[in-house]
Amino acid sequence: MWIDRKHRALAGAPLQPPQAAAGPSRRTLLRRTALGFGSLGLYGLLGDRDLLAAAPANPLAAKQTHFAPRAKRVIFLFMHGGVSHVDSFDPKPRLDADHGKPLPIKRSLTFNAKSAGGLMRSPWEFEKRGESGIPISTLFPEIAGCADDLCVIRSMVGEGVDHGAAMLQLFTGTFSFSRPSMGSWALYGLGTENRNLPGFITIKPTQWQGGDKLFGSSFLPGAYQGTPIGSSPMQVDDIIANPIEHLRPRGETADEQKLELEFLRAVNRRHADERRYDANLEARIQAFELGFRMQMEAPQALDVSRETEAVKKLYGLDQEVTRDFAWQCLLARRFSERGVRVVQATHSGAEEKWDHHGDILRLHPIRAREVDKPIAGLIRDLKSRGLLDETLVVWGGEFGRTPFSEGADGRDHNPYGYSIFMAGGGVKRGFIYGATDEFGYHAVEDRMHIHDLHATILHLLGLDHERLTYRYGGRDFRLTDVAGVVAKKILA
């Protein structure tokens, strides 16, 4: 019946949503009255003991944090493949002295052990930068200019030796099960600041080695999953050519789509009334309504042409080599300032990954040039707009690289001690946390496991990782599982 009503409206009749049914269906009436006064007694007992569930609320409504947050939002800049920490943020003089010699300690589990060679010095110089004197490789001259805003963590630790396991652990806390992503947990704990945009957005996510699990909500309600913009193989021009086409079905006007959504909302609400407390159904309803509201604000947020020429140059949007990641970083800032809680930007692609098992001398500089200026531009832009203090920027890959060579001029995977950095959002500036051994192989001081990283990020957002739980399958789950310690030394 509602379809016929829609067609009449499209033929010229006034656009009116369907009216609620005059009364419950016969089946519903029988079900609701079958238990009679017994059901009333049960409701009374449950209410007295606070066991009566409330009707589903908007799952994306802003929520109270556990304590005062230091950051309101997170931008995660993911370097797919694993940047070599001993060539970027963790200088090792011992590698210079012992270049070519065998590793004098036992090798841990290695991804490609058959090709392991001797110790390999970094071909790039390290210079102390800024008043803080943080040593940064000449691979990243622009980021080096932001040294006094960086909190470099040199003691990251994970268990995944291959990309798939390491990426799952980095994004979800586990490498062996399907679990909600870090962004989904943050959105679950915080809610959204802007009901017209998703609270969790991932830009050009990779489609392999984890895929949509890296931004999925798993057993959390579907409303908390990340919203992807494009994917890693796509060109920027293909994504931004006409963004409204990706939000509105072709051949429909806004009024026609609004009418369809009004009918759909009425049917869904009627369906929900008969199946109360169905979180998945409520999530689907919210997703349809969010998709319609996004048509008003998302195209403006995606339109980076509105930025000044000075801002475009700051990010490197005017240069072909930096244009792709510059667009991602600029988009991250535009979404963040509009209230999006978590934005992920991925530097990836089939041949653009940082996974340099060979030819690292040629390939690492190419990858570095693609991201160096955009990342520095993002930090400087956030700072100039007064947004850096309330926005936590996190940079890193799924692991680092080995201090010994693979083949002639490559480095293997190393999850046992590697570097990431943070900026803004309540962390110390111009600060180095933790250390690896003299070879840069294992973290030996202030080890920060991925569970600790997640606990620290949640803490900066005002969330206690031990209290941010969700009951599923008979037990309480959390992002950090049964581990995780906040790295209080890095807190400003």
Number of C-alpha atoms within 10 A of each C-alpha: 6 15 11 9 16 20 11 13 16 14 9 8 11 9 16 12 19 18 9 11 8 6 8 13 10 9 8 12 11 11 11 13 11 11 12 10 10 11 13 10 12 13 13 14 13 12 12 10 8 10 11 13 10 9 10 14 10 13 19 21 15 16 14 12 15 16 12 12 17 21 24 22 29 27 26 20 24 19 22 23 25 26 29 27 27 26 23 22 26 25 23 20 13 15 21 15 12 15 18 15 13 14 18 9 8 6 12 13 13 16 15 15 12 9 15 21 20 18 24 27 22 21 13 16 13 20 15 13 19 15 9 15 14 22 20 24 24 19 22 20 17 17 23 23 15 19 24 18 23 25 23 26 24 27 27 28 24 24 18 23 21 18 21 16 19 26 28 25 25 25 24 29 27 24 19 11 11 17 26 26 27 26 28 31 24 27 27 25 25 23 24 24 20 17 17 20 23 28 31 28 25 25 24 25 27 22 15 14 16 19 15 17 21 28 27 23 25 16 15 20 19 20 26 29 28 27 19 17 19 18 19 20 15 13 12 17 9 10 15 17 10 13 17 17 13 14 16 16 11 9 9 10 11 13 11 15 15 16 19 15 17 18 20 18 18 16 15 15 17 14 12 17 12 12 11 15 15 14 18 14 19 21 19 15 19 17 16 13 18 16 16 17 15 19 19 14 14 18 17 15 19 21 15 17 9 10 11 10 11 9 15 21 16 20 28 26 23 13 13 10 15 20 21 20 27 29 21 27 29 25 20 27 21 18 24 25 16 16 19 27 28 27 28 24 25 22 24 23 19 9 10 19 18 24 24 24 19 16 14 20 14 11 17 20 15 15 20 18 16 21 26 22 23 28 26 23 24 24 23 20 18 19 16 10 10 11 21 22 17 20 28 24 25 20 17 23 24 31 32 30 29 29 29 26 24 25 17 15 16 23 28 25 27 30 27 26 28 34 31 21 17 25 25 25 25 23 25 20 20 19 20 22 20 19 22 23 14 15 24 28 24 21 23 17 14 16 21 27 22 25 25 21 21 24 23 24 28 24 25 26 28 21 22 19 28 17 12 18 18 15 11 10 8 6 8 12 19 18 27 22 14 10 14 20 18 20 17 10 13 18 16 11
